[in-house]
Amino acid sequence: MRIRVLIRPKEGILDPQGQAVERALPALGFTGVEHVHVGRLIELDVPDPERVQEMCERLLANPLIEDYEILTLDSPAAESNGGAP
Amino acid sequence: MKFGVIRFPGSCDEVDALSACRRFADAELLWHADRDLHGADAVVVPGGFSYGDYLRAGAIARFSPVMESVEAFAREGGPVLGICNGFQVLCEAGLLPGALLPNVALRFVCRQVEVVVENPETPFTRACRRGERLSVPVKHTTGRFYAPRIAEEQVVLRYAPGHNPNGAMDDIAGVCNEAGNVMGLMPHPEHAVDPFTGSADGGRLFESLATHPGLGRSRSSLVGA
């Protein structure tokens, strides 16, 4: 099973990367953008999706400072954007 | 009394740490793949980029074979000092509270800073006075200490006013665990052991451990000592 894990700074923890991106956007004419956060994306094929949460808790994320979100992808091809058909 | 200094793939300050330890006691390098601590009375987890710091700083190193032994050693009361990347490894291992986040300015900082000794009653700071200032260098990109909560006595070192280089919570530069036998700090005491490099203040931490009456005579536990 193809899994995608999204990891972002926990709410309330200062995210200077997100702030830097937020400050850069108006210079390009993109105004009104708020709450920008920069995180990490991890994709993996797993035999047992039930265990992904444990993987997140123990290694993929640091739950003290990061929130994570686990998405199940139907098939790698269905999620590909930009690859050849 | 003997120090053990860990060498991970990607460590870069282990030789300076070894030299700093040898000014005050015996010391030897411990290889990351070796579970044997070679009879060390105190363990130093040095700075660098263990296992490339992939994923998060310290996240992979904490699962190395030597760290299994260091965790057991720490839980039995053995003294463990983590410097910079070593601090990150000990936080990831759950031996110290909190985590280290990217510096607020998102830049690598390399400069001499002053830190204030807030708790001189640890095995690592017993050669210091409360409120004493130590001049030591910092060099890191991921040094902003954060913990949801921490007891004041666990704050061992604070950056002096105006010296916080990374946006660390409450100017915290170094912390210890509840038992007091594990300490981590972002500044590098091992780079400040000779006046030739501008300051010898960092030597006080190694001296504190080397002269500890509870260490070196086949006893390594400091808990309750």
HADDOCK unambig.tbl for C-alpha pairs under 7 A between the chains (distance, minus, plus):
assign (segid A and resid 16 and name CA) (segid B and resid 104 and name CA) 5.77 0.50 0.50
assign (segid A and resid 16 and name CA) (segid B and resid 106 and name CA) 6.99 0.50 0.50
assign (segid A and resid 59 and name CA) (segid B and resid 59 and name CA) 6.87 0.50 0.50
